[in-house]
Amino acid sequence: MLKVRTTLLVSLLIGAVPLLLYFVLYSYLPAKVPIHYNGRIPDRFVEKSSFEVLLLGLLGWGGLAMMKLLHLILRKTFMQSYIQNIAAINRLWNGAILLVTAAFSVLGSWALLAMV
């Protein structure tokens, strides 16, 4: 149980990185930021205070939420198999949750840094 809590705590911290980056970079962002590209050419701009830009900061936590929900659904669907292999499955899911959260956090951070 301690490993699950540690994994969740580390995932929450990793997921917070793009949100913290959003608040740090907010004053450096231009008033209008590109939010969509067609090839390498921006074709849609929004205000920097737009919810869409904030969503980039929440991307890490979105990845964490998606993985936790998927874990819950799969655990309920395959309960018998889950009970038989609980230790191996928990190790696998802990690693997968960290990996996906980190990937989404990097993606959100990269997108925010590209706007400055």
C-alpha distances in whole Angstrom, upper triangle without the diagonal:
4,5,5,6,9,10,11,12,14,15,17,19,20,21,23,25,28,28,28,31,33,33,34,37,38,41,42,42,45,46,46,43,43,40,42,44,46,46,46,48,46,48,46,45,44,43,41,40,39,36,36,36,33,31,31,29,27,26,23,21,23,22,18,19,21,18,15,18,19,16,16,19,19,16,19,22,20,18,20,19,16,15,17,15,12,11,13,13,10,11,14,13,11,15,17,15,16,19,20,20,21,24,25,25,27,29,30,30,33,35,35,36,39,40,41
4,5,5,6,8,10,10,12,14,15,16,18,20,21,23,26,26,27,29,31,31,32,35,36,39,40,40,44,45,45,42,42,40,41,43,46,46,45,47,46,47,45,45,43,43,40,39,38,35,36,35,32,31,30,28,26,26,22,21,23,22,18,19,22,19,17,20,21,18,18,22,22,19,22,25,24,22,23,22,19,18,20,18,15,13,15,15,12,12,15,14,11,14,17,15,15,19,20,19,20,24,24,24,26,29,29,29,32,34,33,35,37,39,39
4,5,5,6,8,10,10,12,14,15,16,18,20,21,24,25,25,27,30,30,31,33,35,38,39,38,42,43,43,40,40,38,39,41,43,43,43,45,43,45,43,43,41,41,38,37,37,34,34,33,31,29,28,26,24,24,20,19,21,19,16,18,20,16,15,18,19,16,17,21,20,18,21,23,22,21,22,21,17,18,19,16,13,11,13,13,9,9,12,11,8,11,13,12,12,15,17,16,17,20,22,21,23,26,26,27,29,31,31,32,35,37,37
4,5,5,6,9,10,10,12,14,15,16,18,20,23,23,24,26,28,29,30,32,34,37,37,37,40,41,41,38,38,36,37,39,41,41,41,43,41,43,41,40,39,39,36,35,35,32,31,31,28,26,26,24,22,21,18,17,18,17,13,15,16,13,11,15,16,13,14,17,17,15,18,20,20,18,20,19,16,16,18,16,12,11,13,12,8,9,11,9,7,10,12,10,11,14,15,14,16,19,20,20,22,24,25,25,28,30,30,31,34,35,36
4,5,5,6,9,10,10,12,14,15,16,19,22,22,22,25,26,27,28,30,32,35,36,36,39,40,40,37,38,35,37,39,41,42,41,43,41,43,41,40,38,38,35,34,33,30,31,30,27,26,25,23,21,21,18,16,18,17,13,15,17,15,13,16,18,15,16,19,20,18,20,23,23,21,24,23,19,19,22,19,16,15,16,15,12,12,15,13,10,13,15,12,12,16,17,15,17,20,20,19,22,24,24,25,28,29,29,30,33,34,35
4,5,5,6,8,10,11,12,14,15,17,20,21,21,23,25,26,27,29,30,33,34,34,38,39,39,36,37,34,36,38,41,40,40,42,40,42,40,39,38,37,34,33,33,31,30,29,27,25,25,22,21,21,17,16,19,17,14,16,18,16,14,18,19,17,18,22,22,20,23,25,25,24,26,25,21,22,23,21,17,16,17,16,13,12,14,13,9,12,14,12,11,14,16,14,15,18,19,18,20,23,23,23,26,28,28,29,31,33,33
4,5,5,6,8,10,10,12,14,16,18,19,20,22,24,25,26,28,29,32,33,33,36,37,37,34,34,32,33,35,37,37,37,39,37,39,37,37,35,35,32,32,31,29,28,27,25,23,22,20,19,18,14,13,16,14,11,13,15,12,12,15,16,14,16,19,19,18,21,23,22,22,24,23,19,20,22,19,16,15,15,14,11,10,12,10,6,8,10,8,7,11,12,11,12,15,16,15,18,20,20,21,23,25,25,27,29,31,32
4,6,5,6,9,10,10,12,15,17,17,18,20,22,23,24,26,27,31,31,31,34,35,35,32,33,30,32,34,37,37,36,38,36,38,36,35,33,33,30,29,29,26,26,25,22,21,21,18,16,16,13,11,13,12,9,11,13,11,10,13,15,13,14,18,18,17,20,22,22,22,24,23,20,21,23,21,17,17,17,16,12,13,14,11,8,11,12,8,8,12,12,10,12,15,15,15,18,20,19,20,23,24,24,26,28,30,31
4,5,5,6,9,10,11,13,16,16,16,19,21,21,22,24,26,29,30,30,33,34,34,32,33,30,32,34,37,37,37,38,36,38,36,35,33,32,29,28,29,26,26,25,22,21,21,18,16,17,13,12,15,14,11,13,16,14,13,17,18,17,18,21,22,21,23,26,26,25,28,27,23,24,26,24,21,19,20,19,15,15,17,14,11,13,14,11,10,14,14,12,13,16,16,15,17,20,19,19,22,24,24,25,28,29,29
4,5,5,6,8,10,11,14,15,15,17,19,20,21,23,25,28,28,28,32,33,33,31,31,29,31,32,35,35,34,36,35,36,35,34,32,32,29,28,28,26,25,24,22,21,19,17,16,16,12,11,15,13,11,14,16,14,14,18,19,17,19,22,22,22,25,27,27,27,29,27,24,25,27,24,21,20,20,19,16,15,16,14,10,11,13,10,8,11,12,10,10,14,14,12,15,18,17,17,20,22,22,23,25,27,27
4,5,5,6,8,10,12,13,14,16,18,19,20,22,24,27,27,27,30,31,31,28,28,26,28,30,32,32,32,34,32,34,32,31,29,29,27,26,26,23,23,21,19,18,17,15,13,12,9,8,11,10,7,10,12,11,11,14,15,15,17,19,20,20,23,24,25,25,27,26,23,24,26,23,21,20,19,18,15,14,15,12,9,10,11,7,6,9,9,6,8,11,11,10,13,15,15,15,18,20,20,21,24,25,26
4,6,5,6,9,11,11,12,15,16,17,18,20,21,25,26,25,29,30,29,27,28,25,27,30,33,33,32,34,32,33,31,30,28,27,25,24,24,21,21,20,17,16,16,13,11,12,8,7,10,10,8,10,13,12,12,15,17,16,18,20,22,21,24,26,27,26,29,28,25,26,29,26,23,22,23,21,18,18,18,15,13,14,14,10,9,12,12,8,10,13,12,10,14,16,14,15,18,19,19,21,23,24,25
4,5,5,7,10,10,10,12,15,15,16,18,20,23,24,24,27,29,29,26,27,25,28,30,33,33,32,33,31,33,31,30,28,27,24,23,24,22,22,20,17,17,16,13,12,13,9,9,13,13,11,13,16,15,15,18,20,20,21,24,25,25,27,29,30,30,33,31,28,29,31,28,26,24,24,23,20,19,20,17,15,15,16,13,10,13,13,10,10,13,13,10,13,15,14,14,17,19,18,19,22,23,23
4,5,6,8,10,10,12,14,15,16,17,19,23,23,22,26,28,27,25,25,23,25,27,30,30,29,30,29,31,29,28,26,26,23,23,23,21,20,19,16,16,14,12,11,11,7,8,12,11,10,13,15,14,15,18,19,19,21,24,24,24,27,29,29,29,32,30,27,29,31,28,25,24,24,22,20,19,18,16,14,13,14,11,8,10,10,7,6,10,9,7,9,12,11,11,14,16,15,16,19,21,21
4,6,7,8,9,11,12,14,15,17,18,21,22,21,24,26,25,23,23,21,23,25,28,28,27,29,27,28,26,25,24,24,21,20,20,18,17,16,13,12,11,9,8,7,4,5,8,8,7,10,12,12,13,16,17,18,19,22,23,23,26,27,28,29,32,30,27,29,31,28,26,25,25,22,20,20,19,17,15,15,14,11,9,11,10,6,7,9,8,6,9,11,10,10,13,15,14,16,19,19,21
4,6,5,6,9,10,11,12,14,15,19,19,19,23,24,24,22,23,21,23,25,29,29,28,29,27,29,26,25,23,22,19,18,19,17,17,15,12,12,11,8,8,9,7,7,10,11,11,13,15,16,16,19,20,21,22,25,26,26,29,30,31,32,35,33,30,32,34,32,29,28,28,26,23,23,23,20,18,18,18,14,13,14,14,10,10,13,11,8,11,13,10,10,14,15,13,15,18,19,19
4,5,5,6,9,10,10,12,14,17,17,17,21,22,23,20,21,20,22,24,27,27,26,27,25,27,25,24,22,22,18,18,19,18,17,15,13,13,11,8,9,10,8,9,12,13,13,15,17,18,19,21,23,23,25,27,28,29,31,33,33,34,37,35,32,34,36,33,31,30,29,27,25,24,24,21,19,19,18,16,13,14,14,11,9,12,10,7,9,11,9,7,11,13,11,12,15,16,17
4,5,5,6,9,10,10,12,15,15,14,18,19,19,16,17,16,18,20,24,24,23,24,22,24,22,20,19,18,15,15,16,14,14,11,9,10,7,5,7,7,7,9,11,12,13,15,17,18,19,21,22,23,25,27,28,29,31,33,34,35,38,36,33,36,38,35,32,31,31,29,27,26,25,23,21,20,19,17,15,15,14,11,10,11,9,6,8,9,6,5,9,9,8,10,13,13,14
4,5,5,7,9,10,10,14,15,14,18,18,19,17,18,17,20,22,26,26,25,26,23,25,22,20,18,17,14,13,14,12,13,10,8,9,8,4,6,8,8,9,11,13,14,15,17,19,19,21,23,24,25,27,29,30,32,33,35,35,38,37,34,36,39,36,33,33,32,30,28,27,27,24,22,22,21,18,17,18,16,13,13,14,12,9,11,12,9,8,12,12,10,12,15,14,15
4,5,5,6,9,10,13,14,14,18,19,20,18,20,19,22,24,28,29,27,27,25,27,24,22,20,19,15,15,16,15,16,13,11,12,11,7,10,12,11,12,15,16,16,18,20,21,22,24,26,27,28,30,32,32,34,36,37,38,41,39,36,38,40,38,35,34,34,32,29,29,28,26,24,24,23,20,18,19,19,15,14,16,14,11,13,14,11,9,13,14,11,12,16,15,15
4,5,5,6,8,11,11,11,15,17,18,16,17,17,20,22,25,26,24,24,22,24,22,20,18,17,13,14,16,15,15,12,11,12,10,7,10,12,12,14,16,17,18,20,21,22,24,26,27,28,30,32,33,34,36,37,39,39,42,41,38,40,42,39,36,36,35,33,31,30,29,27,25,24,24,21,19,19,19,16,14,15,14,10,11,12,9,7,10,11,8,8,12,12,11
4,6,5,6,9,10,9,13,14,15,13,15,14,18,20,24,24,23,23,20,22,19,17,15,14,10,10,12,12,12,8,7,10,8,6,9,11,12,14,15,17,18,19,21,23,24,25,27,29,30,31,33,34,36,37,39,40,43,42,39,41,43,40,38,37,37,34,32,32,31,28,27,26,25,23,21,21,20,17,16,17,14,12,13,13,9,8,11,10,7,9,12,10,11
4,6,5,8,10,10,14,14,16,15,18,17,21,23,27,28,26,26,23,25,22,19,17,15,11,11,13,13,14,11,9,12,11,9,11,14,15,15,17,20,20,21,23,25,26,27,29,31,32,34,35,36,38,40,41,42,45,44,40,43,45,42,40,39,39,36,34,34,33,31,29,28,28,25,23,24,23,19,19,20,18,15,16,16,13,12,14,14,10,12,15,13,13
4,6,7,8,10,14,15,17,16,18,19,22,24,28,28,26,26,23,26,23,21,19,17,13,13,16,16,17,13,12,15,14,11,14,16,16,18,20,21,22,24,26,27,28,30,32,33,34,36,37,38,40,42,43,44,47,45,42,44,46,44,41,40,39,38,35,34,34,32,30,29,29,26,24,24,24,20,19,20,19,15,16,17,14,11,14,14,10,11,14,13,11
4,6,5,6,10,12,14,12,15,16,19,21,24,25,22,22,20,22,20,17,16,14,10,12,14,15,15,12,12,14,12,11,14,16,17,19,20,22,23,25,26,28,29,30,32,33,35,37,38,39,41,42,44,45,48,46,43,46,48,45,42,41,41,39,37,36,35,33,31,30,29,27,25,25,24,21,20,20,18,15,15,16,13,10,12,12,8,8,11,9,8
4,5,5,9,10,12,11,14,15,18,21,24,26,23,23,20,21,19,16,14,11,7,8,11,13,13,10,10,13,12,11,14,16,18,19,20,22,24,25,26,28,29,31,32,34,35,37,38,40,41,43,44,45,49,47,44,47,49,46,44,43,42,40,38,38,37,34,32,32,31,28,27,27,25,23,22,22,20,17,18,17,14,13,14,13,9,11,13,10,9
4,6,8,9,12,12,16,17,21,23,26,27,25,24,21,23,21,17,15,13,9,10,14,16,17,13,14,17,16,15,18,20,21,23,24,26,27,28,30,32,33,34,36,38,39,40,42,44,45,47,48,49,52,51,48,50,52,50,47,46,46,44,41,41,40,38,36,35,34,32,30,30,29,26,25,25,23,21,21,21,18,16,17,16,12,13,15,12,10
4,6,9,11,11,14,16,19,21,24,25,22,21,19,21,19,16,15,13,10,12,15,17,17,14,15,18,16,15,19,20,21,23,25,26,28,29,30,32,34,35,36,38,40,41,42,44,46,47,48,49,53,51,48,51,53,50,47,46,46,44,42,41,40,38,36,35,34,32,30,29,28,26,24,24,23,20,19,19,17,15,15,14,11,10,12,9,6
4,6,8,7,11,12,16,17,21,22,19,18,16,18,16,12,11,10,7,10,12,14,14,11,12,15,14,14,17,18,20,22,23,24,26,28,29,31,32,33,35,37,38,39,41,42,44,45,47,48,51,49,47,49,51,49,46,46,45,43,41,40,39,37,35,34,33,31,29,29,27,25,24,23,21,19,18,18,15,13,14,12,9,9,10,7,5
4,5,6,10,12,15,17,20,21,19,17,14,16,14,11,10,8,7,10,12,15,15,12,14,17,16,16,20,21,23,25,25,27,29,30,31,33,35,36,37,39,41,41,43,45,46,47,49,50,54,52,49,52,54,51,49,49,48,45,44,43,42,39,38,37,36,34,32,32,30,28,27,26,24,22,21,20,18,17,16,14,12,12,12,8,7
4,7,10,12,16,18,21,23,20,18,15,16,13,10,8,6,6,8,10,14,14,12,14,17,16,17,20,21,24,25,25,28,30,30,31,34,35,36,37,40,41,41,43,45,46,47,49,51,54,53,50,53,55,52,50,50,49,47,45,45,43,41,40,39,37,35,34,33,31,29,28,28,25,24,24,22,19,19,19,16,14,15,14,11,11
4,7,9,12,14,17,19,17,15,12,12,10,6,5,5,6,9,9,13,12,10,13,16,15,17,19,20,23,25,24,26,29,29,30,32,34,34,35,38,39,40,41,44,45,45,47,49,52,51,49,52,54,51,49,49,48,45,44,44,42,39,39,38,36,34,33,32,30,28,28,26,24,23,22,20,18,18,18,15,13,14,13,10,11
4,6,9,11,15,16,14,13,9,11,8,5,6,6,6,10,9,12,10,8,12,14,12,14,17,17,20,22,22,23,26,27,27,29,32,32,33,35,37,37,39,41,42,43,45,46,50,48,46,49,51,48,46,46,45,42,41,40,39,36,36,34,32,31,30,29,26,25,24,23,20,19,19,17,14,15,14,11,10,11,10,6,9
4,6,7,11,13,11,9,6,7,6,4,7,9,9,12,11,13,11,9,13,14,12,15,18,17,20,22,21,23,26,26,26,29,31,31,32,34,36,36,37,40,41,41,43,45,48,47,45,48,49,47,45,45,44,41,40,40,37,35,35,34,31,30,29,28,25,24,24,22,19,19,18,16,14,15,14,10,10,12,9,7,10
4,7,10,13,12,11,7,8,6,6,7,9,10,12,10,11,8,7,11,11,10,13,15,14,18,20,18,20,23,23,23,25,28,27,28,31,32,32,34,36,38,38,40,42,45,43,41,44,46,44,42,42,41,38,37,37,35,32,32,31,29,27,27,25,23,22,22,19,17,17,17,14,12,14,13,9,10,12,10,9,12
4,7,9,10,9,6,6,5,7,9,13,13,16,13,14,10,11,14,13,12,16,17,16,19,21,19,20,24,24,23,26,28,28,28,31,33,32,34,37,38,37,39,42,45,43,41,45,46,44,42,43,41,38,38,37,35,33,33,32,29,28,28,26,23,23,23,20,18,19,18,14,14,16,14,11,13,15,12,11,15
4,6,6,5,4,5,7,9,12,16,16,19,17,18,14,14,18,17,15,18,20,18,21,24,22,22,26,27,25,28,31,30,30,33,35,34,35,38,40,39,41,43,46,44,43,46,47,45,44,44,42,39,39,38,36,34,34,33,30,29,29,27,24,24,24,21,19,20,19,15,15,17,15,12,14,15,12,12,15
4,6,5,6,6,9,12,15,19,20,22,20,21,17,18,21,20,18,22,23,21,24,27,25,25,29,29,27,30,33,32,32,35,37,36,37,40,41,40,42,45,47,45,44,48,49,46,45,46,43,41,41,40,37,36,36,35,32,31,31,29,26,27,26,23,22,23,22,18,19,20,18,15,18,19,15,16,19
4,6,8,9,12,15,18,21,22,25,23,23,20,20,23,22,20,23,25,22,25,28,26,25,29,30,28,30,33,33,32,35,37,37,37,40,42,41,42,45,47,45,44,48,48,46,45,45,43,40,40,40,37,35,36,34,31,31,31,28,26,27,26,22,21,23,21,18,19,20,17,15,18,18,15,16,19
4,7,9,12,14,17,20,20,23,22,23,19,19,22,21,19,22,24,22,24,27,26,26,29,31,29,31,34,34,34,36,39,38,39,42,43,43,44,46,49,47,45,49,50,47,46,46,43,41,41,40,37,36,36,34,32,31,31,28,26,27,25,22,21,22,20,17,18,19,15,14,16,16,12,13,16
4,6,9,11,15,18,18,22,20,22,19,18,22,21,19,22,25,23,26,29,27,27,31,32,30,33,36,35,35,38,40,40,40,43,45,44,46,48,51,49,47,51,52,49,48,48,46,44,43,43,40,38,39,37,34,34,33,31,28,29,28,25,23,24,22,19,19,20,17,15,17,17,13,13,16
4,6,8,11,14,15,18,17,18,15,15,18,18,17,20,22,21,24,26,25,25,29,30,29,31,34,34,34,36,38,38,39,42,43,43,45,47,50,48,46,50,51,48,47,47,45,43,42,42,39,37,37,36,33,32,32,30,27,27,26,24,22,22,21,18,17,18,16,13,14,15,12,11,14
4,7,10,14,16,18,16,18,15,15,19,19,18,21,23,22,25,27,25,26,30,30,29,32,34,34,34,37,39,38,39,42,43,43,45,47,50,48,47,50,52,49,48,49,47,44,43,43,41,38,39,37,35,34,33,31,29,29,28,26,23,24,23,20,19,21,19,15,17,18,15,14,17
4,7,11,13,15,13,14,12,12,16,16,15,19,20,20,23,25,23,25,28,28,27,30,32,32,32,35,37,36,38,41,41,41,43,46,49,47,46,49,51,48,47,47,46,43,42,42,40,37,37,36,34,32,32,31,28,27,27,25,22,23,22,19,18,19,18,15,15,17,15,13,16
4,7,9,12,10,12,10,10,14,15,14,17,19,19,23,24,23,25,28,28,27,30,32,32,33,36,37,37,39,41,42,42,45,46,50,48,46,49,51,49,47,48,46,43,42,42,40,38,37,36,34,32,32,31,28,27,27,25,22,22,22,19,17,18,17,14,14,16,14,11,14
4,6,8,6,9,8,8,11,13,13,15,17,18,21,22,21,24,26,26,26,29,31,31,32,35,36,36,38,40,41,41,44,45,49,48,45,48,50,48,46,47,45,42,41,41,39,37,36,36,33,31,31,30,27,26,26,25,22,21,22,19,17,18,18,14,13,16,15,11,14
4,5,5,9,9,8,11,13,14,15,17,18,22,23,22,24,27,27,27,30,32,32,33,36,37,37,39,41,42,43,45,46,50,49,46,49,52,49,47,47,46,44,42,42,40,38,37,37,34,32,32,31,29,27,27,26,23,22,22,20,17,18,19,15,13,16,15,12,13
4,5,9,9,6,8,11,11,12,15,16,19,20,20,23,25,25,26,28,30,30,32,34,35,36,38,40,41,42,44,45,49,47,45,47,50,47,45,45,44,41,40,40,38,35,35,34,32,30,29,29,26,24,24,23,20,19,20,18,15,15,16,13,10,13,13,10,11
4,7,8,7,7,11,12,12,14,16,19,19,19,22,24,24,25,28,29,29,31,33,34,35,37,39,40,41,43,44,48,47,44,46,49,47,44,44,44,41,39,39,38,35,34,34,32,30,29,29,27,24,25,24,21,20,21,19,16,16,18,15,13,15,16,13,14
4,5,6,7,9,11,12,13,15,18,18,18,21,23,22,23,26,27,27,29,31,32,32,35,37,37,38,41,42,45,45,42,45,47,45,43,43,42,39,38,38,37,34,33,33,31,28,28,28,25,23,24,23,20,19,21,18,15,17,18,15,13,16,16,13,15
4,5,5,6,9,10,10,12,15,15,14,18,19,19,19,23,24,23,25,28,28,29,31,33,34,35,37,38,42,41,39,41,44,42,39,40,39,36,35,35,34,31,30,30,28,25,26,26,23,21,22,21,18,17,19,17,14,16,18,15,13,17,17,15,17
4,5,5,7,9,10,11,14,15,13,16,19,18,18,22,23,23,24,27,28,28,30,32,33,34,36,38,41,40,38,41,43,41,39,39,38,35,34,34,32,29,29,29,26,24,24,24,21,19,20,19,15,16,17,14,12,14,15,12,11,15,15,13,16
4,5,5,7,9,10,13,15,14,16,19,19,19,22,24,24,25,28,29,30,32,34,35,35,38,39,42,41,39,41,44,41,39,39,38,35,34,34,32,29,29,28,26,24,24,23,20,18,19,18,15,14,15,13,10,11,12,9,8,12,12,10,12
4,5,5,7,9,12,12,12,15,17,16,18,21,22,22,24,26,27,28,30,32,33,34,36,37,40,39,37,39,42,39,37,37,36,34,32,32,31,28,27,27,25,22,22,22,19,17,18,17,14,13,15,13,10,11,14,11,9,13,14,13,14
4,5,5,6,10,10,9,12,14,14,14,17,19,19,20,23,24,24,27,28,29,30,32,34,37,36,33,36,39,36,34,34,34,31,29,30,28,25,24,24,22,20,20,20,17,15,16,15,11,11,14,12,8,11,13,11,10,14,15,14,16
4,5,5,8,10,10,11,14,15,15,17,19,20,21,23,25,26,27,29,31,31,33,35,38,36,34,37,39,36,34,34,33,30,29,29,27,24,24,23,21,19,18,18,15,13,14,13,9,9,10,8,5,8,9,7,7,11,12,11,14
4,6,7,9,9,11,13,14,15,17,19,20,22,23,25,26,28,29,31,32,33,34,38,36,34,36,38,36,33,33,32,30,28,28,27,24,23,22,21,18,17,17,15,12,13,13,10,8,10,10,6,7,10,9,8,11,13,12,14
4,6,6,6,9,10,11,12,14,15,16,18,20,21,22,24,26,27,28,30,31,34,33,30,33,35,33,30,30,30,27,25,26,24,21,20,21,19,16,16,16,14,11,12,13,9,8,11,11,8,10,13,12,11,14,16,16,18
4,6,5,6,9,10,10,12,14,15,16,18,20,21,22,24,26,27,28,30,33,31,29,31,34,31,29,29,28,25,24,24,22,19,19,18,16,14,14,13,11,8,10,9,6,6,9,8,6,9,11,10,11,14,15,16,18
4,5,5,6,9,10,11,13,14,16,17,19,20,21,23,25,26,27,28,31,30,27,29,31,29,26,26,25,23,21,21,19,17,16,15,14,11,10,11,8,5,7,8,5,4,8,8,7,9,12,12,12,15,17,18,19
4,5,5,6,8,10,10,12,14,15,16,18,20,21,23,24,26,26,30,28,25,28,30,28,25,25,25,22,20,20,19,16,15,16,14,11,11,12,10,7,10,11,8,8,12,12,10,12,15,15,15,18,20,20,22
4,5,5,6,9,10,11,12,14,15,16,18,20,21,22,24,25,29,27,25,27,30,27,25,26,25,22,20,21,20,16,16,17,14,11,12,13,10,8,11,11,8,9,12,12,10,13,16,15,16,19,20,20,23
4,5,5,6,9,10,11,12,14,15,16,18,20,21,22,24,27,25,22,25,27,25,23,23,22,19,18,18,16,13,13,13,11,8,9,10,6,5,8,8,6,8,11,11,10,13,15,15,17,19,20,21,24
4,5,5,6,9,10,11,12,14,15,16,19,20,21,22,25,24,21,23,25,23,20,21,20,17,15,16,15,11,11,12,10,6,8,9,7,5,9,10,8,10,13,13,13,15,18,18,19,21,23,24,26
4,5,5,6,9,10,11,12,14,15,17,18,20,21,24,23,20,23,25,23,21,22,21,18,17,18,17,13,13,15,12,9,11,13,10,9,13,13,11,12,16,16,15,18,20,20,21,23,25,25,28
4,6,5,6,9,10,11,12,14,16,16,18,19,23,22,19,22,24,22,20,22,21,17,16,18,16,12,13,14,11,9,12,12,9,9,13,13,11,13,16,15,15,18,20,20,21,24,25,26,28
4,5,5,6,9,10,10,12,14,15,16,17,20,19,16,19,21,19,17,18,17,14,13,14,12,9,10,11,8,6,9,10,8,8,12,12,11,13,16,16,17,19,21,21,23,25,26,27,30
4,5,5,6,9,10,10,12,14,15,16,19,18,15,18,20,18,16,17,17,13,12,14,13,9,10,12,10,7,11,13,11,10,14,15,14,16,19,19,19,21,24,24,25,27,29,30,32
4,5,5,6,9,10,11,12,14,15,19,18,16,18,21,19,17,19,19,15,14,17,15,12,13,15,13,11,14,15,13,13,17,17,16,18,21,20,20,23,25,25,26,29,30,31,33
4,5,5,6,8,10,10,12,14,17,16,14,17,19,17,16,18,17,13,13,15,13,10,13,14,11,10,14,14,12,13,17,16,16,18,21,20,21,24,25,25,27,29,30,31,34
4,6,5,6,9,10,10,11,15,13,11,14,16,14,12,14,14,10,10,12,11,8,10,12,10,9,13,14,13,14,17,17,17,19,22,22,23,25,27,27,29,31,32,34,36
4,6,5,6,9,10,10,14,14,11,13,16,15,13,16,16,12,12,15,14,11,13,16,14,12,16,17,16,16,20,21,20,22,25,25,25,27,29,30,31,33,35,35,38
4,5,5,6,9,10,13,13,12,14,17,16,15,18,18,14,14,17,16,13,16,18,15,14,18,19,17,18,22,22,21,23,26,25,26,29,30,30,32,34,35,36,39
4,5,5,6,8,11,10,9,12,14,13,13,15,15,11,12,15,13,11,14,16,14,14,18,18,17,18,21,21,21,24,26,26,27,29,31,31,33,35,36,37,40
4,6,5,5,9,9,6,9,12,11,10,13,13,10,10,14,13,11,14,16,15,14,18,19,18,19,23,23,23,25,28,28,29,31,33,33,35,37,38,39,42
4,6,5,9,10,9,10,13,14,13,16,17,13,14,18,17,14,17,20,18,18,21,22,21,22,26,26,25,28,30,30,31,33,35,35,37,39,40,41,44
4,6,9,9,9,12,14,14,14,18,17,14,16,19,17,15,19,21,19,19,22,23,21,23,26,26,26,29,31,30,31,34,36,36,37,40,41,42,44
4,6,6,6,9,10,11,11,15,14,11,14,17,15,14,18,19,18,19,22,23,22,24,27,27,27,29,31,31,32,35,36,37,39,41,42,43,46
4,6,5,6,9,10,10,14,14,12,13,17,16,15,18,20,19,19,23,24,23,25,28,28,28,31,33,33,34,36,38,38,40,42,43,45,47
4,5,5,6,9,10,14,14,12,14,18,17,17,20,22,21,22,25,26,26,27,30,31,31,33,36,36,37,39,41,41,43,45,46,48,50
4,6,5,6,8,12,11,10,12,15,14,14,17,19,18,20,23,23,23,25,28,28,29,31,33,34,35,37,39,39,41,43,44,46,48
4,6,5,5,9,9,7,9,12,12,12,14,17,16,17,20,21,21,23,25,26,27,29,31,31,32,35,36,37,39,41,42,43,46
4,6,5,9,10,9,11,14,14,14,16,19,19,19,22,24,24,25,28,29,30,31,34,34,35,37,39,40,42,43,45,46,48
4,6,9,9,9,12,14,14,15,17,19,20,21,23,25,25,27,29,30,31,33,35,36,37,39,40,42,43,45,46,48,50
4,6,6,6,9,10,11,12,14,16,16,18,20,21,22,24,26,27,28,30,32,33,34,36,37,39,40,42,43,45,47
4,6,5,6,9,10,10,12,14,15,16,18,20,21,22,24,25,26,28,30,31,32,34,36,37,38,40,42,43,45
4,6,5,6,9,10,11,13,14,15,17,19,20,21,23,24,26,27,29,30,32,33,35,36,38,39,41,43,44
4,5,5,6,9,10,11,12,14,16,17,18,20,21,23,24,26,27,29,30,32,33,35,36,37,39,41,43
4,5,5,6,8,10,10,12,14,15,16,18,20,21,22,24,25,27,28,30,31,33,34,36,37,39,41
4,5,5,6,9,10,10,12,14,15,16,18,20,21,22,24,26,27,28,30,31,33,34,36,38,39
4,6,5,6,9,10,11,12,14,16,17,18,20,21,23,25,26,27,29,31,32,33,35,37,38
4,6,5,6,9,10,11,12,14,15,16,18,20,21,22,24,26,27,29,30,31,33,35,37
4,5,5,6,8,10,10,12,14,15,16,18,20,21,22,24,25,27,28,30,31,33,35
4,6,5,6,9,10,11,12,14,16,16,18,20,21,22,24,26,27,28,30,32,34
4,6,5,6,9,10,11,12,14,15,16,18,20,21,22,24,26,27,28,31,32
4,5,5,6,8,10,10,12,14,15,16,18,20,21,22,24,25,27,29,31
4,5,5,6,8,10,11,12,14,15,16,18,20,21,22,24,26,27,29
4,6,5,6,9,10,10,12,14,15,16,18,20,21,22,24,26,27
4,6,5,6,9,10,11,12,14,15,16,18,20,21,22,25,26
4,5,5,6,8,10,10,12,14,15,17,18,20,21,23,25
4,5,5,6,9,10,11,12,14,15,16,18,20,22,23
4,6,5,6,9,10,10,12,14,15,16,18,20,22
4,5,5,6,9,10,10,12,14,15,16,19,21
4,5,5,6,9,10,11,12,14,15,17,19
4,5,5,6,8,10,11,12,14,16,17
4,6,5,6,8,10,10,12,14,16
4,6,5,6,9,10,11,13,15
4,5,5,6,9,10,11,13
4,5,5,6,9,10,11
4,5,5,6,9,10
4,6,5,7,9
4,5,5,7
4,5,6
4,6
4
